[in-house]
Amino acid sequence: MPTRFKNAVTLVASILFYAWGGLNFLALFLGSVVVNFGLIRFMDAAEERWKKRIFLIMSIVINVLMLFYFKYANFFLDNASAIRSYFGGPPLTWEKVVLPIGISFFTFEKLTYTIDVYRGVNRPLKSFWDFLLYIMLFPKMIAGPIVRFHEIAGQLTDRAAFETIDLKLAGAFRFGLGLAKKVLIANVLGEQADLIFQMPPGSLSAPLAWLGALAYTFQIYFDFSGYSDMAIGIGRLIGFQFPENFNNPYIARSITEFWQRWHITLGRWMRDYLYIPLGGNRVKPSRLYVNLWTVFILSGFWHGAAWNFIAWGAFHGLFLILDRLFLLRIYQRIGVFSIVPTFLTTVVGWVLFRAETLAGGLRYLQAMLGANAAGPLPHFTREFWFTLGLAGLVAFGAAAPRIERRELGLLAAGHFSRRSAVALVAITAVLLALSLSYIVGSSFNPFIYFRF
């Protein structure tokens, strides 16, 4: 498209994309963007600091209330009904609130934009359509990465520097890689993980419980990082450079390092907009530990409206505190072997995350500890065992999965050599062909994303 039409075409594509997934919520979504844009303009025009703060608070409250209602109303009403029933009252009845797609991600991006304008990190956009495009960019809307406005502000108005044939080729490869990770690894493991987690925990032998936990551990990584790769790849194809979101998290040597490698954009968001405003590292140790735990409990609650997600966040917050108290010193002494206890800690956490309920997650962990009678493993296909082994090799190997041009050594003098370009096109074609053949031949929904 000619340069002057690029944003318009991308915006129309983004609106159609959102309407396809959630037409009933499109008007609500667009209305919230209009309100935010107006409040931010008023905030920027206000001269007194207290007036700016009023508009900031109004924007934050509107966005948080919208997220709270759609994502958490059912959770609180369910718990209120359970408490009422416990004391002998009739259970509450209400019409279940339907969750709009992508609300967690675009709410965080609206908050980011508002707070950064208030802090003076960036000037507000003059064009409403550019603001709408920033919020609605379809590659990142559903599963991230969370893109802060200043990271792509210049690209909204001028993407010429990012529309080279080399970056488009790199984007196509990145998309093919993400699609392959999602449908060839995550989906294969997900089918079996679902079957195991749906079994009564009391019937699980320890080996089967561990196998299900490992399958889900690799599934969620290749699932989520695959979506991020696809978003980054599409972004490059249309001239946007989105931030990286994963960097080999399972080779982390502590939970602290794990969160520097897992869902990087969320970690940065929590640090800059929750942890630092709460005092960060500038407070006394006891307050610091409370801040860490608060941030990660909220992180767990952001992932899902259920007690097991809150428990997952609290679990990680606990190990971040233990890292600061003594674990980092122990891990430093044992060196590379600290990967093992860190990985096992994350596996236990993923059980809490995957379980349908907190009680079910705890019973599943008991099965992993051998609470049930031992029994033979059911039959698993060779495809499953091969994929599980491949997932482990990729997740722990030096070649996975943060693919950058200079890391691959494919660029010379700022562009791909002809041989490298041909090789990249061939690899991309193979990845796409394998992925599409799996999608066509599978009854498993290839694009389901667990609970996000």
C-alpha positions as CSV (number, residue, x, y, z in Angstrom):
1,M,0.0,0.0,0.0
2,P,1.1,3.6,-0.5
3,T,2.5,5.1,2.7
4,R,-0.4,7.4,3.3
5,F,-2.8,4.4,3.4
6,K,-0.8,2.0,5.5
7,N,-2.3,3.0,8.9
8,A,-5.8,3.1,7.5
9,V,-5.5,-0.4,6.1
10,T,-4.0,-1.8,9.3
11,L,-6.7,-0.1,11.4
12,V,-9.5,-1.5,9.3
13,A,-7.9,-5.0,9.4
14,S,-7.6,-4.7,13.2
15,I,-11.3,-3.7,13.6
16,L,-12.4,-6.6,11.4
17,F,-10.1,-8.9,13.3
18,Y,-11.7,-7.9,16.7
19,A,-15.2,-7.9,15.2
20,W,-14.7,-11.5,14.0
21,G,-13.7,-12.6,17.5
22,G,-16.1,-10.5,19.5
23,L,-18.6,-8.4,17.5
24,N,-20.9,-7.9,20.5
25,F,-18.1,-6.0,22.3
26,L,-16.8,-3.9,19.5
27,A,-18.9,-0.8,20.3
28,L,-18.0,-1.0,24.0
29,F,-14.3,-1.3,23.1
30,L,-14.4,1.6,20.7
31,G,-16.3,3.7,23.2
32,S,-13.7,3.1,25.9
33,V,-10.9,4.2,23.5
34,V,-12.8,7.4,22.7
35,V,-13.3,8.2,26.4
36,N,-9.6,7.5,27.2
37,F,-8.4,9.6,24.3
38,G,-10.6,12.6,25.5
39,L,-9.4,12.3,29.1
40,I,-5.8,12.2,28.0
41,R,-6.2,15.3,25.9
42,F,-7.8,17.1,28.8
43,M,-5.0,15.9,31.1
44,D,-2.3,17.2,28.8
45,A,-4.1,20.6,28.3
46,A,-4.5,21.1,32.1
47,E,-1.9,23.5,33.6
48,E,-2.1,22.6,37.3
49,R,-0.7,19.3,38.5
50,W,-3.8,18.5,40.6
51,K,-6.0,18.9,37.5
52,K,-3.8,16.5,35.5
53,R,-4.0,14.0,38.4
54,I,-7.8,14.2,38.4
55,F,-8.0,13.2,34.7
56,L,-5.3,10.5,35.3
57,I,-7.4,9.0,38.2
58,M,-10.6,9.1,36.1
59,S,-8.9,7.2,33.2
60,I,-7.4,4.6,35.5
61,V,-10.6,4.1,37.4
62,I,-12.7,3.7,34.2
63,N,-10.2,1.1,32.8
64,V,-9.8,-0.8,36.0
65,L,-13.6,-0.9,36.6
66,M,-14.2,-2.2,33.1
67,L,-11.6,-4.9,33.6
68,F,-13.0,-5.7,37.0
69,Y,-16.5,-6.0,35.8
70,F,-16.0,-8.2,32.8
71,K,-13.2,-10.4,34.1
72,Y,-13.9,-10.6,37.9
73,A,-17.6,-10.1,38.5
74,N,-18.4,-13.8,38.1
75,F,-15.5,-14.7,40.5
76,F,-16.7,-12.4,43.3
77,L,-20.4,-13.3,42.8
78,D,-19.5,-17.1,42.8
79,N,-17.7,-16.6,46.1
80,A,-20.4,-14.5,47.6
81,S,-22.9,-17.1,46.7
82,A,-20.8,-19.9,48.2
83,I,-20.5,-17.9,51.5
84,R,-24.2,-17.3,51.5
85,S,-25.0,-20.9,51.0
86,Y,-22.5,-21.9,53.7
87,F,-24.5,-19.9,56.2
88,G,-27.8,-21.4,55.1
89,G,-29.0,-18.8,52.6
90,P,-30.1,-19.5,49.1
91,P,-27.4,-19.2,46.4
92,L,-27.2,-16.1,44.3
93,T,-28.5,-16.2,40.7
94,W,-27.3,-13.8,38.0
95,E,-26.6,-13.8,34.3
96,K,-23.0,-14.8,33.7
97,V,-20.8,-11.9,32.5
98,V,-19.1,-12.8,29.1
99,L,-15.4,-11.9,28.9
100,P,-14.4,-9.7,25.9
101,I,-11.4,-11.1,24.0
102,G,-8.1,-9.4,24.7
103,I,-9.4,-7.2,27.6
104,S,-6.5,-7.9,29.9
105,F,-3.9,-6.8,27.2
106,F,-5.6,-3.7,25.8
107,T,-6.5,-2.5,29.3
108,F,-2.9,-2.6,30.3
109,E,-1.9,-0.8,27.2
110,K,-4.4,2.0,27.7
111,L,-3.2,2.4,31.3
112,T,0.4,2.5,30.0
113,Y,-0.3,5.2,27.6
114,T,-2.2,7.3,30.1
115,I,0.4,7.0,32.9
116,D,3.3,7.7,30.5
117,V,1.7,10.9,29.2
118,Y,1.1,12.0,32.8
119,R,4.7,11.2,33.7
120,G,6.0,13.1,30.6
121,V,7.5,10.0,29.1
122,N,5.8,10.8,25.8
123,R,3.6,13.4,24.3
124,P,0.0,12.4,23.5
125,L,-0.9,11.6,20.0
126,K,-2.8,14.3,18.1
127,S,-4.6,11.9,15.9
128,F,-7.4,9.7,17.4
129,W,-6.9,7.2,14.6
130,D,-3.3,6.7,15.5
131,F,-4.2,6.2,19.1
132,L,-6.9,3.7,18.1
133,L,-4.4,1.9,15.9
134,Y,-1.9,1.6,18.8
135,I,-4.5,0.0,21.1
136,M,-6.1,-2.2,18.4
137,L,-3.0,-3.5,16.5
138,F,-4.3,-7.0,15.7
139,P,-1.1,-9.0,16.0
140,K,-0.7,-8.2,19.7
141,M,-4.3,-7.7,20.8
142,I,-5.2,-11.2,22.0
143,A,-2.1,-12.6,23.6
144,G,0.5,-9.8,23.6
145,P,3.3,-8.9,23.9
146,I,2.2,-5.9,26.0
147,V,3.6,-3.0,23.9
148,R,4.3,0.3,25.6
149,F,3.5,3.4,23.6
150,H,7.0,4.8,23.5
151,E,8.3,1.6,22.0
152,I,6.3,2.1,18.7
153,A,5.4,5.8,18.9
154,G,7.6,6.7,15.9
155,Q,6.4,3.7,13.9
156,L,2.8,4.8,14.1
157,T,3.7,7.9,12.0
158,D,6.7,6.6,10.0
159,R,7.5,3.0,9.4
160,A,9.8,3.4,6.4
161,A,13.0,2.4,8.3
162,F,11.3,-0.8,9.4
163,E,9.9,-1.9,6.1
164,T,13.0,-3.4,4.5
165,I,12.8,-6.7,2.6
166,D,15.2,-8.2,5.1
167,L,12.9,-7.4,8.1
168,K,9.9,-8.7,6.1
169,L,11.7,-12.0,5.4
170,A,12.7,-12.2,9.1
171,G,9.1,-11.5,10.0
172,A,7.8,-14.3,7.8
173,F,10.3,-16.7,9.3
174,R,9.4,-15.6,12.8
175,F,5.7,-16.1,12.1
176,G,6.3,-19.6,10.7
177,L,8.4,-20.5,13.7
178,G,5.7,-19.4,16.1
179,L,3.0,-21.2,14.2
180,A,5.1,-24.4,14.3
181,K,5.7,-24.0,18.0
182,K,2.0,-23.6,18.6
183,V,0.5,-26.3,16.5
184,L,3.3,-28.9,16.2
185,I,4.5,-28.9,19.8
186,A,2.0,-27.1,22.1
187,N,-1.1,-28.7,20.6
188,V,0.3,-32.2,20.6
189,L,1.3,-31.9,24.2
190,G,-1.9,-30.1,25.1
191,E,-4.1,-32.9,24.0
192,Q,-2.4,-35.4,26.4
193,A,-2.1,-32.8,29.2
194,D,-5.8,-32.2,29.0
195,L,-6.6,-35.9,29.2
196,I,-4.4,-36.3,32.3
197,F,-5.6,-33.2,34.1
198,Q,-9.2,-34.3,33.5
199,M,-8.7,-37.6,35.3
200,P,-9.7,-37.8,39.0
201,P,-6.5,-36.9,41.0
202,G,-7.1,-39.9,43.2
203,S,-6.6,-42.2,40.2
204,L,-3.2,-40.7,39.1
205,S,0.0,-42.6,39.8
206,A,3.1,-40.4,40.5
207,P,4.7,-41.1,37.1
208,L,1.5,-40.2,35.2
209,A,1.0,-37.1,37.3
210,W,4.5,-35.9,36.6
211,L,4.1,-36.7,32.9
212,G,1.0,-34.6,32.8
213,A,2.7,-31.7,34.6
214,L,5.7,-31.8,32.3
215,A,3.5,-32.0,29.2
216,Y,1.6,-28.9,30.4
217,T,4.8,-27.1,31.4
218,F,6.1,-27.4,27.8
219,Q,2.7,-26.8,26.3
220,I,2.1,-23.4,27.9
221,Y,5.6,-22.3,27.0
222,F,5.4,-23.2,23.4
223,D,1.8,-22.1,23.3
224,F,2.4,-18.6,24.7
225,S,5.8,-18.0,23.1
226,G,4.5,-19.3,19.8
227,Y,1.8,-16.6,19.9
228,S,4.4,-14.0,20.7
229,D,6.5,-15.1,17.8
230,M,3.6,-14.9,15.5
231,A,2.7,-11.4,16.7
232,I,6.3,-10.2,16.4
233,G,6.5,-11.8,12.9
234,I,3.3,-10.2,11.6
235,G,4.5,-6.9,13.2
236,R,7.7,-7.0,11.2
237,L,5.8,-7.8,8.0
238,I,3.7,-4.6,8.4
239,G,6.5,-2.4,9.7
240,F,6.3,-2.6,13.5
241,Q,9.0,-3.8,15.8
242,F,7.4,-5.3,18.9
243,P,9.5,-6.1,22.0
244,E,10.6,-9.7,22.7
245,N,8.5,-11.5,25.2
246,F,10.4,-14.8,26.0
247,N,14.1,-15.6,26.4
248,N,14.6,-19.3,27.2
249,P,12.8,-19.1,30.6
250,Y,13.4,-22.8,31.5
251,I,17.2,-22.4,31.6
252,A,16.8,-19.8,34.4
253,R,18.8,-20.4,37.5
254,S,16.3,-18.9,40.0
255,I,12.7,-17.8,40.0
256,T,14.0,-14.2,39.9
257,E,15.8,-14.9,36.7
258,F,12.8,-16.9,35.4
259,W,10.6,-13.8,35.6
260,Q,13.3,-11.9,33.7
261,R,12.9,-14.4,30.9
262,W,9.2,-15.3,31.0
263,H,6.5,-12.9,29.7
264,I,9.1,-10.2,29.7
265,T,6.7,-7.4,28.8
266,L,4.3,-8.2,31.6
267,G,7.2,-8.3,34.1
268,R,8.4,-4.9,33.0
269,W,4.8,-3.6,33.3
270,M,4.4,-4.9,36.8
271,R,7.8,-3.5,37.8
272,D,7.2,0.0,36.3
273,Y,3.5,0.5,37.1
274,L,3.1,-1.5,40.4
275,Y,6.3,-2.5,42.1
276,I,8.2,0.9,41.8
277,P,5.2,3.0,42.7
278,L,4.8,0.8,45.8
279,G,8.4,1.7,46.8
280,G,10.4,-0.8,44.8
281,N,13.8,-1.5,46.4
282,R,13.9,1.8,48.3
283,V,11.9,0.5,51.3
284,K,12.9,-1.5,54.3
285,P,13.2,-5.3,53.7
286,S,9.9,-6.2,55.3
287,R,8.0,-3.7,53.2
288,L,9.9,-4.9,50.1
289,Y,8.8,-8.5,50.7
290,V,5.2,-7.3,51.1
291,N,5.5,-5.4,47.8
292,L,6.8,-8.4,46.0
293,W,4.1,-10.6,47.2
294,T,1.4,-8.0,46.5
295,V,2.6,-7.6,42.9
296,F,2.7,-11.3,42.2
297,I,-0.6,-12.1,43.8
298,L,-2.1,-9.4,41.5
299,S,-0.2,-10.9,38.6
300,G,-1.8,-14.2,39.3
301,F,-5.2,-12.6,39.5
302,W,-4.6,-10.8,36.2
303,H,-4.0,-14.2,34.6
304,G,-7.3,-15.6,35.7
305,A,-10.3,-15.0,38.0
306,A,-9.9,-18.1,40.2
307,W,-8.2,-19.0,43.5
308,N,-5.7,-21.3,41.8
309,F,-4.4,-18.3,39.8
310,I,-4.0,-16.3,43.0
311,A,-2.3,-19.2,44.6
312,W,0.1,-19.5,41.6
313,G,1.0,-15.8,41.9
314,A,1.5,-16.1,45.7
315,F,3.7,-19.2,45.1
316,H,6.0,-17.3,42.8
317,G,6.0,-14.3,45.1
318,L,7.1,-16.6,47.9
319,F,10.0,-17.9,45.9
320,L,11.0,-14.4,44.9
321,I,11.2,-13.5,48.6
322,L,13.1,-16.7,49.4
323,D,15.6,-15.8,46.6
324,R,16.3,-12.6,48.3
325,L,16.6,-14.2,51.7
326,F,18.9,-17.1,50.9
327,L,18.2,-19.1,47.8
328,L,20.2,-16.9,45.4
329,R,23.3,-17.5,47.5
330,I,22.8,-21.2,47.5
331,Y,22.1,-21.3,43.7
332,Q,25.2,-19.2,43.1
333,R,27.3,-21.9,44.9
334,I,25.9,-24.8,42.9
335,G,26.1,-22.9,39.5
336,V,24.5,-24.4,36.5
337,F,22.8,-27.2,38.5
338,S,20.5,-24.5,40.0
339,I,18.5,-24.9,36.8
340,V,17.1,-28.2,38.1
341,P,15.4,-26.9,41.4
342,T,14.3,-23.8,39.5
343,F,12.6,-25.8,36.8
344,L,11.0,-28.1,39.3
345,T,9.6,-25.1,41.1
346,T,8.0,-23.8,37.9
347,V,6.5,-27.2,37.2
348,V,4.8,-27.3,40.6
349,G,3.6,-23.7,39.9
350,W,2.1,-24.7,36.6
351,V,0.1,-27.5,38.2
352,L,-1.7,-24.8,40.3
353,F,-2.1,-22.7,37.2
354,R,-3.6,-25.5,35.1
355,A,-5.9,-27.1,37.6
356,E,-9.6,-26.2,37.3
357,T,-9.8,-25.5,41.1
358,L,-7.3,-24.8,43.9
359,A,-8.4,-28.0,45.7
360,G,-7.9,-30.0,42.5
361,G,-4.5,-28.6,42.1
362,L,-3.5,-29.5,45.6
363,R,-4.8,-33.0,45.1
364,Y,-2.8,-33.3,41.9
365,L,0.4,-32.2,43.7
366,Q,-0.3,-35.0,46.3
367,A,-0.5,-37.5,43.4
368,M,2.9,-36.2,42.1
369,L,4.3,-36.9,45.6
370,G,3.1,-40.5,45.5
371,A,-0.1,-40.3,47.5
372,N,-1.8,-42.8,45.2
373,A,-1.0,-46.4,44.4
374,A,1.5,-46.9,41.6
375,G,0.2,-48.2,38.3
376,P,1.3,-48.6,34.7
377,L,1.4,-45.7,32.3
378,P,-1.4,-45.7,29.7
379,H,-0.4,-46.0,26.1
380,F,0.9,-42.8,24.5
381,T,1.6,-42.4,20.8
382,R,5.1,-42.1,19.4
383,E,4.1,-38.6,18.3
384,F,3.6,-37.6,21.9
385,W,6.9,-39.0,23.1
386,F,8.8,-37.5,20.2
387,T,7.2,-34.1,20.7
388,L,7.9,-34.2,24.5
389,G,11.5,-35.0,23.8
390,L,11.7,-32.3,21.1
391,A,10.1,-29.8,23.5
392,G,12.7,-30.5,26.1
393,L,15.6,-30.2,23.6
394,V,14.3,-26.9,22.3
395,A,13.4,-25.4,25.7
396,F,16.8,-26.3,27.3
397,G,18.9,-26.0,24.1
398,A,21.1,-23.0,23.3
399,A,19.4,-22.6,19.9
400,A,15.9,-21.9,21.2
401,P,13.7,-19.7,21.1
402,R,14.7,-16.1,21.0
403,I,15.5,-15.8,17.3
404,E,17.3,-12.6,16.4
405,R,19.2,-11.9,13.2
406,R,22.6,-11.4,14.7
407,E,22.2,-14.4,17.0
408,L,21.5,-16.6,14.0
409,G,24.5,-15.0,12.2
410,L,22.3,-14.6,9.0
411,L,22.9,-10.9,8.5
412,A,26.0,-9.4,6.8
413,A,26.5,-5.7,6.3
414,G,22.9,-5.0,7.4
415,H,21.1,-7.4,5.1
416,F,20.7,-11.1,4.3
417,S,23.1,-12.6,1.9
418,R,21.4,-14.3,-1.1
419,R,22.3,-17.8,0.3
420,S,20.9,-16.9,3.7
421,A,17.7,-15.5,2.2
422,V,17.1,-18.6,0.2
423,A,17.7,-20.8,3.2
424,L,15.4,-18.8,5.3
425,V,12.6,-18.9,2.7
426,A,13.0,-22.7,2.5
427,I,12.9,-23.1,6.2
428,T,9.8,-20.9,6.5
429,A,8.0,-22.8,3.7
430,V,8.7,-26.1,5.5
431,L,7.5,-24.8,8.8
432,L,4.3,-23.4,7.3
433,A,3.6,-26.5,5.3
434,L,4.0,-28.8,8.3
435,S,1.9,-26.5,10.5
436,L,-0.9,-26.2,7.9
437,S,-1.0,-29.9,7.3
438,Y,-1.4,-30.5,11.1
439,I,-4.2,-27.9,11.3
440,V,-6.1,-29.5,8.4
441,G,-5.8,-33.0,9.7
442,S,-6.4,-32.3,13.4
443,S,-9.7,-32.2,15.3
444,F,-8.0,-30.3,18.2
445,N,-8.7,-26.6,18.0
446,P,-5.3,-25.3,16.7
447,F,-5.8,-21.8,18.0
448,I,-7.3,-22.2,21.5
449,Y,-5.3,-20.4,24.1
450,F,-5.9,-21.7,27.6
451,R,-7.9,-19.3,29.7
452,F,-6.3,-16.0,28.5
